[in-house]
Every structure is written in C-alpha cells, then in structure tokens.
C-alpha cells in the first residue's frame, strides 16, 4: 500500500508555489504595431495588456485598471487594437476606455453605468461591441460606439457574440441565439452588408439549422467562414463557389464550448486554406492546411493551443504542454522554430512532474474519457483525487496544472475527467448530458474509480472527489447517492439546482432546463437530484469553499448545505472569502483553499475506515 500522505516536507511543492505558477494569458492581437496579449497574474488578481515589440515586452495597463469584461458573467473579448492604440473594458466599472501606445493615461469612451461591454472590435473610428444593459430585464445588442455616439447594429435576439468585419468593412457577420438555446446547442450565423450611405442593411441568416456555430471569419477576398458542428464536430465551413459547405478538416472539434467571448482557435485564409487547432484523443494539435490538401503541423511539444494569430512571418498562440504552463509563443512559418515570448517558466523539473496518461473507460452504456496523473511519491496503489471540471459543458486538458502537481507531490494520484457532456469529443458526446446531469456525470466519476482500481493504480478505499461550480454539484451528487468516495470538496458548487434556477443570470437562465428538465413538469427529477434534499444520505466528510460575491452560485446555497451536514453530525468545514466571485482569483485565497483541502483529506485518512 502507498504511504498515507500525512506530512508535507519542506522540499515539496507548496500551495503558494502552485498558485504563483498560475499566470495565464488570453486574447492575442497582432498588427504593424506589434503583438499584444492579456496577462493575468494571481499575485494581485488583475488582468493587464502587454505589448511585444522589438523583442521586448512592456505592460500598458496602469495601476488602478484591470482589463476584464463581465458580459454573460464569463466575459471575453475585453480589448481590441484601434487606430492609435487600444480600446479596453475596465473591470471595475465595465466601461470602455481608449489608450494610446505612448503610455498616456486611459480615457473613458463610455459612461453608461447600467451597461457592460465585451467582444470589442475596432473599425473606421468605431468600436463594435456586445452591449449588456441591466434595466428591468437584462438586454443584449450589438452596438457601434464612437466619441459621443452610439448606434444599434443588431437587436431582437436574446444573445449576440463575435461581431466580425470583412477587411474592406463592407460585410459584418455575427453569431446570435435565442432562449432556451445555449451557444453550444443551437445558434445562427448572421451577415449584413453596408450600403453606399454607410448604413447596415437587413441581416441575413447564413447558417443555423440545428447546429452550433462559432468564430465567424472573413478571408482577404471577403468570403465568410465559420465553425459549425453540423457534421458532428466543430469544423470549418464557408462560402465556396457560391455555396455554404464544409471545408476539408479532421473529424475533430476545432474549438471548445464558447463560454467566453473572443475565442480564436482558427483563422480562415481562403477556400480549403486555414490555420487551426483541434483535438485528437483530448490532445491539442496545431496545423496550417494548404490549398493542395497538405496540413503542416507545428509545435508538437505542446498539447493545447488558444488565441491564434498570425502575420506574414510568424504564427502566434497561447500554448501549454504537460511539463510547461501557458506561454505566448511565436512560430517561424519557414523554419518552424518556436520562441517563447512570455510565460512558460519552469514550475518543477520535468523529472518531478507527473504527466497525463489518457484514459478511456466504460461507464454505463457508454464510454468516458480523462487523464490520469500518477502519484510521484510512495509505492503501490495510491490515494486518488478525482477532479471534476465545471461547466459542465467544458473540458479539462492534458497540460501542466500546478494544482494537480500539488497533489501528486504529496502522494496522491489524480484523475482529471472529461465526463459525458464535456466538449472536445464531438457534439454527440457533448449532448449526452441532456436531462442527465447529476446522473451520467456521476456515473462516469464512480466508474473511473472502478477502472483505475482494476488496473491496480489507486486504492479505491482512499478515493476523494472535488469540483468547482458544476463540478461541485457532481461532487455532492456522488457523495449523496453513492459510497465510492472517502470525502469530497465543493468549490462554489451547486447544491440546490432549483434555488440556482431562481437566482442565476440570463446567460444560464435555461441551462438547468436542458441539464435536468422543466422545474415544474420535472419537479420529481429535481427532487431526486438535489443534494441539499438528500443531505442525510451523505456520510462522507465534505469541505466547502465559497466566494461571498458569487452571482452564479450564491453563498446561501453553500451555507444551507454546510448547515445540513453539520446538523446530521457529518464532519464538514466551510471557508468563505469576502471579495471573491464565481471562481477565485486572489493568490492568498487560492493558496489557502488548496492547503485547507489537503489538510482536510489528511485528517480523513487518519481516521479508521
């Protein structure tokens, strides 16, 4: 048997180190003025724009500002390049600001305190953006903004995303959808043409027949393209010879679920010619498909690629690998040489890093997927920490996650699951959670323990389960309705779906209907899958972590669940953070939560079985 991981030698990878290694990047933009990106550092929780030019990087965002949109609560598309500098969304007030590249102070472009902005684009002196207005009801529109002017470009749909202009500015495309659809179920690709007076004509639906579309693109000739899952995967489609048709592509997802605005996992260059990333068995690939049908692959050492950009000489991406954290990389298009421009610093020596092993295992009448990380200390079957990602329409990736290494350094194995409902494995797999949340995902979690124990990799009597948000719901359901796990951790997790349904925001207003059912007609199903109503069935210890400013899973949910367990005599702890929202961002809180979770499991392991 593996030694019980009860002590933490000084040489181990600390919680503070794990959090400090959590620097991340987003939203690469390239122009004649250089390369720009958004950088998040856990030390202060702020997001800042950095500028790379002449082989040097400098921060453009001054103290007192943080660049982050909160449209749809999850944000994205929070800055763009303008004529003389940047346009960005300031996190604190959600207003648009302009900033020159000479280091001068930002100037406010908008002053609408009831509005948020995201997915910003610049063209001919105007900023195109998704506008979220908080009035009696939350309303969304596409708007064009300039100094002192605001023009509505599109309205009437419930949601908008990805406003995209052709190079000559004559065509505008965007994605829209209406409730109860979500952006990963059914959306429409719309296009409008500008008339001679500069006004946008009537919008035309280009695609949107029982499919999810994302990331519209124009090539240099003004032809329109988009990712569609009409054929089972998010793949490139486009206007070819006057017809809307699929482009030759790998039978794989070329994007993840569009939770955030501003994604860029492909770039259209022409018919059958594009740069793209896609997934093979969960591992990310990057390639440039040529018109002759040949695909040139790049940067094979990396296993996830985001925020693609390119110019005449270089390809750019935010990339990560199993042994290196996210980095901004540049790839020479001729030599294929990879240069790291920011990030990617060594977290641990490669020999001390537990690397992901893909797992595919039977679960119910289906198969589930994930990645297994062996413990780096001890011998024999290890205790297991099962990671359940949020969403639940999201995914985990085979890249260096300092939190996972924190556990493997302490003698725990980790399984990071892409349970049914996760993206990256095609539309059918993603849709498999329809009306089965709290059932299929839980089944996959329990089956993973059986599978790994059968291989002799883990001790099934020492299996723990943890998850944030929707992953917290799966965790609580697994603890309430099964006896597979020794203990669990819920980070801002859902314990009462009906309560969540009453308080959640517009973007997820119909999500639970899709995941579980209609709250009235399917009330019995809700009762069956509500952990709070079955708290008396939980016999395993549980630790909770919750932000007091969380607008997605409100703190009262977590307090109710915690109180119910304590009333039943179950060991339970709760940690509440005054200034955190949905998903923690402050380094001290992230480190505290990680260390307290480890201490909690050690206490449980010290108890007799």
N, C-alpha and C positions, 0 to 999 in steps of 0.2 A: 504494500500500500504506500501511496505517496505520503510524505510527512505533512501533518496538518500545518497549514501556513499561518502560524500564530505570531511570529516575530517579524520585525522589519529592520534588517541590518542597515547600517549607515550607508553601505555601498549600493543599496537598492535605489531604484528609480523612484523618486518621491512624487507625491501628488502635485507639489508646486512645480516640479520639473515637467511633469506631464502636461500641466496646464500651460506653462510658459512655452511649450513646444506647439501650442495650438494656434499659432499665427496662420491666418488664411488670407486668400486673395479672391478677387472677383472682378468681372467686367473689364476685360482688356479692351482698349481702344487704340488704334494706330492712325496716324496722319503724318503729314510732312513735318509737323512739329515734334514728332517722336512717338513713344509708346507711353500709355497711361494705364493705371490699374487702381483698383480699390484694395486697400490693405486693412485687415482687422488684426489688432493686437490685444490679447487678453489682459495685458497689464492695466489698461485703463478702459477697455471695452469700447473704444472709439473706432470708427472706420474713416480712413483718410485716403485721399487721392495722391498717388505718387507718379512722378514724371521721369521717364528714362530718356536721356538724350546725351549723345557723345560719351557713351559708356559710363554714365553716372546717373544715379537716382537721387531725386530730391522730393521731399514732401511738400505738397502745395496747400494742404488744408491747415489753416492756422488754428491755434488753441481756441477753444470755445465752440468749435464746429465739429460735427461728425456727419459723414455723408451716408445716409441710410433712409430709404423710403419705407413707409408702413402701409402703402396701398395693399388691400386684401390682407392686411396684418403681416404678411410674409415679405412684402416689398420686392425689390429688384429693379434694375434699370434706373439707378439712382443718380447717374451723371452722364453727360454726353459732351462732345467736343463742339464748341461754337466757332464763330468767325475769328475771335481774338483770344479765346481761352476756353473756359469750362462753363457749363451750366450744371448745377447740382442741387439735390434735395438735402436740406439741412434736417438732421434727425430730430432736433428738439421741437421745432415748430412746423415741420413738414412743408415748408415753403421753398420755392425755387430761388436760387441765388446765381449770379454770374460772377466770374472771377477771371481776371487776366493772368497770363502766364508770367508777368513780371513781378509777381509776389505782392501785388496790391491787395487791399482788403476786399472781401466779397461784398457785393451789393445785392440787395433784395430785388427780385424780379416780380414776386407776387406778395400779396398781403391779405390773403383770404384765410382767416383763422379757422373757418369751417371746412377747409379743403386740404386734401393730401394729394401729392403728385408722384408718379412713377413711370417707368418705361419711357424716359425722356429721349427725344431725338431733336436734332437741330437741322433746319434748312432755311436758307434765304432769309435770315433775320428773324425767324420764328422758332419757337420751341413747341414741338408736338409732344403731348403727354397724355397718359391716362389720368383723369381727374376723378377723385373720390370726394364727393361732397356729403358732409354729415349734417343733414337737416332733420325733418321729421322722419324721413326714411333715408337710408344711405343710397346715393345715386352715383352712377358711373357714366362717364362720357369720354370721348376723345376731343381734346381741345388744342387750339393753336394759340400760343401766348407770345406777345411781344411787349415792349415797354408801353404800359398803359392800355393795352388792348387784349381782348380775349374773344376768340371765335370758336363756336362749337363746330367741330368737324363731323362728328357722328354721335347720335344719341338714340335711345329707344330700346337697345339691348340691355340686358342686365349686367353684362361684364364685357370689358374690352382688354386687349393685350396686343403687344408687338406692332405698333404703328411703324410702317416701313415705306420709305420713298424710293422711287427709281432715281438713278443718278441725275437725270435731267429735271427731276421734280414734277414730271407730268402725270405720274401714276402714284397712288397711295394704296397700300394694302394693309390689312389688319386682321386680327382674329377676334371673333365675338361669340358669345354664347348666352343662353337664357336658362334661368332656373326651370327645372331642377337639375339640369346637366352640370357637370364639373368639367374643367378644362381637359381632363384625361378621359372623358367619356364621349361627349358629342359637342363639337364646335363648328364654326363656319369660317371660311376664308372669304373675306370681302375685299373688293377693289373699287376704287373711284378714280376718275380721270379729271384733271384740271382743265377748265375751259380757257378761252383766249383772254377772258377778263380776270383770270386768276382764281375763280371760284370752283369748288369741287362739285362735280355732277352727282347724279344719283348713284348710290352704291350698288354694285352687282355681286351676287354670291357666285364665287368661282368654284368652290367645293364645300362639301358639308353634308354628305349623305351617310348618316350613321357611322361617323368616324370622328376621331380626334385629330385636329390639325394644330401645328405649332411652328414657330420660327419661319415666317414668310421671308423670302429673299428675292431681290431682283438681280439679274446679271447686267453686264455693261450695255447690252443691247436692249434693256428694258423688259426682258421676258421675266415672268413671275414663276416662282417655285415655292414649295412648302414641304414640310414633313407631314406625312399622313400615315395613319395606321390602318387604312382601308384593307390592305392585304395581310394584316396580322401583326405587323411591326411598324414602328415609326421610321419610315423610309422616305427618301426624296421623291417628290412628284413635281411636275412642272408643265409649262406651256411649250410643247414641242410640235412644230409644224401645224400650229393652229388647234391642237388638241391637248386636253389635260390628261396626262398619262404618267405612269410610274417610270422613274429612271432606273437603269440597271443598278442594283445595290445588293449588298449582303442581306440574307434573311435574318436580320437582327435589328434590335432597337438602336436608332441613331440618336437617341436622347432619352433622358429620364422624364418622369412626370413633371409637368410645368407648375410646380408650387410657387416659384418665384418668377417675376418678370425679368426680361433682359437676357435670357439664356442664348448661348451661341455655341452649338455643338456641330454646326456645319456652315459652309459658305458656298453659295452657288456661283459658278464661273461661266456656265454655258450648258447647253444640252449635253447630258452624259459627262459633264466635267464639273467636279466639285471636290472640296476639301471636307472631310467629315471624320468624326469619331463614332465608334459603335462598340457593342458589347459582344464578346464571344465567351460563353460559359461564365458570364459575370465579369470577365476581364476586359478592360477598355483597349481599343485599338485606334490608331490614327493613320489615315491614308489619304492620298490625293489621287482621285480617279481621273484618268486621262481620257480624252475623247476616243482613243483607239481601244478602250476597254481595259487597259492595264491599270492596276492600282499600285502606286508606290507607297509603301508603308514607312513610317518614321518613328523614331524614339521608342523602340521596342522595350526598353528597360522600364518604361512607365506603364501603369495599369489603369489610369483614369485621366481623361482629358476634358477640360472645360474651357469655356470662354475663348474660342478660337478666333484668331485674327491673322491677317497676312498683308504683306506688301510685296514689292517686286523681287525682293531678295530673301526675305525671311518668312517663316511660319511662326506664329506665337500661340502659346497655350498656357493655361494653368494646369500643371500636371503633378501627379503624385505616384509613388511606387510603394511596394511592400516594405522598403527599407528607408524611404525618404519622405518627409512631409511635403505638403503642397509647395510648389515653386512656380515662378514665372519663368518660362523657358523660351528661347529663340532657337529655331532650327534653320540652318542654312539650306536653302532649297536645292543647291547644287551638290554640296559635299555631304549633306545630311548631318553635319556636326551639330551637337546640342550644346547651347550655352545657358547657364543659369544666371538670370538677371536679378532675382530676388528670392529669398526663402530657400528651402531645401537643405538647411543646415543639419548636420548630424545630430540626431536625438540620442541615439545609442550606437555603439559599434555594431556593424552588421552581424557579427557573430553572436551578439546578445539579443538580437531581435527575433521574436517568434513570427514566422512568416505564414501567410494564409495558405491553407490547403482546401481546394474546392470540395464541397460535399454535396452529393445528390442522393436523396434517400426517400424510401416510400413513406407516405403519410395518408392514411385512409385509402381512398380510391385514386389518389394522385401521387405526385412526386414533389418534394420541396427542395430548396437549394440554400446554400450558405457557404461559409468559410470557417474552417477550424484552425485555431492557433494553439499549438501545444504549449504546456507549461515549460518554463525554462529552468525550473529547479525541481528537485525531488525525483523519485523513481516510481515506476508503476502507475496504475490508474490515478488520475488527478482529480481534485475537486474541479467543478465546472461552473463558470459564469456564462449564462446564456444571454446574449444581447438581442433585444427586440427593438428594431428601429421604429421611429414614429411614422406619421402619415395617416393611415397605414399605407397609402399609395405612394411609397417612397422606396428607398433601397439602401443597402449597405454595399461597400465597395472594398476590393482587396488592396487597400493601401494602408500605409502606416498610420495607425490611430494611437496616439500616446496613451489614451485611456486603456486600450486593450493591453498595451505593453506594461502598464502599471500592474495589471492583474497577473500577466504571465511571469513577470519578475518575482511575484510572490507565491508562486507555486500553483496558481490556478490555470487551467486551460480555459479558453474562451471559444464559444461558437457564436458567430455573428450571422444571423439568419435572414435570408430573403424568402420569408414565408409567402404562401399564396396571397396574391394581392399586391405584391411588390412589382415595381417596374424594372425593366431591363431584360425581361424574358418574354416579351410579346403581349399583345392585347388579351389573348385568352387567359393567360396566367394572371394578368393584372385584374381581369374581370372576375376571377374565380372567388373573390371575397364578397361579391354581390350578395347581400342578405345573409352573409355567413360570418360577419365579424364577431369575434368572441367565440367562434366555433372552429372554423378552418385554420385560422392562425394559431389558436391554442393547440389544436391537434398537431400542427406542424412543430410547435415548440416541444411538446411532450415526446413526439416521435423522434426528434433529434437526440434526446437523451437516450432513448432506447437504441438508436442506431450507433451512437458513439460508444455506449457501454458494450454493445455487442462486438465492437471492434477492439475492446479492451483499452480504450484510450482514456476513459473517465470512470470515476466511481459514481454510480447512479445514486448512492445514498448521500452524496455531497454535491448535489446539483442546485445551483441558485439561478434565479431568473430576474432580469432587470430591464426596464424600458422607460422611455420618456414619452409623454403625451399619449398618442395612440398606443405606443409600446407599453406604457404604464397600464392601460386598460387590458391589453393581452396578458400582462403580468398578473394583474389582480384576478382576472378570469381563471388563469391557470392555477392560481393558489386557491380559489374558491371552489372550483369544480373538479380538481384533480389533486392527487397527493404525490406527485412526481418530485416536487421541489422542496428543498430543506428550508428555504427562506427566499424573500424577494425584496426588490427595491422599486418603488414607483416614483419617478421624477415627473412632477406636474402631470400625473396620469389621470385618465378619466375613470371615475368610479361610479358615476351615475349618468348614463347616456341621456336620459330624459331631461335631467337638470341641465346638461350641456346643450341640449337641443333648444331649451328655452332662453339660454343666455348667449349662445355663440353668435359670431359675426356673420355678415351676409355671405361672404365667400364660401363658408362652410354651412350655410343655412339649410341645405338639403342633403348634406353629405350623409348624415345619420340615416335618413330615409333610404338611401342607397345601400348603406352598410348593414342595416338591421331591418328596416321596414317603416311603414307609416306608424307614428306614435299612437294613433287611435285604433286603427284596424289591426295592428300587430302588437297591441299592448301586452299580450301574454308573452310574446317573444322578448320584448324589452324586459319584462319582469324576470324571465329566465336568464337573461344575460346581463343583469345589473349587479355588479359585485357588492354594492352597498346593501342591497336587499338580501344578500346571501353571506353577509359578514360572519354569521355564526358558523358557517362551514369552513372558514379559514382557520386552520390550526397551526400554520407555519408563521414564524415571525416576519414582520414587514417593516421596512423603513421608508419614510416619505420625505421628499424634497419638493418645495413649492415656492414660487415667486408670488409676493403679495400684490404685484401689479399685473398679474396674468389676466388677459382679457379672453383667452381661449378656454382654458380650464380654470375657472375662478377658484380662489383659495377655499371658499366654503365647502366645495366638494371634497377636498383633501382633508379638511378638518373633520367633516362628518364621518369619513371612512376611518380616520385615525381614532376618533372617539368611540366608534362602534367596536373596533378591535380591542381597545383598552377595556371597554365595558365587558367584553367577553373573556377577559383575562389573558389575552394574547400579547406576547412581547411585541411592542410597536413603538417606534420613535418617529417624531416629526421635526423637520427643520424648515423654517420659513425665513425667506430672505426679503427684506423690506423693499429693496429697489430693483428687484428682478421681474422680468416679464415672462413670456412663454419661451422657455429656453434660456439658460443662464449665460451671462456674458462677462461678469466681473471675475477677475482671476482669483481673488481671495475666496469668493463663494464657490467657484468651480473646484478649487483645491479642497476646500472644506468638505464639500459634498462627497468627493471621491474618497477622501480619507475616512470620513464617517461611515460610508458604506462598507469599506474594507474592515474597519473595526467592528462593525455590526456583524458581519459574516464570521469574523474570528470568534466573537462571543458565542454565536450559534454553534460553531464547530466544537467549541469547548464543552458544550452541553452533551450529556449522554444521549444516544439515539433511543 
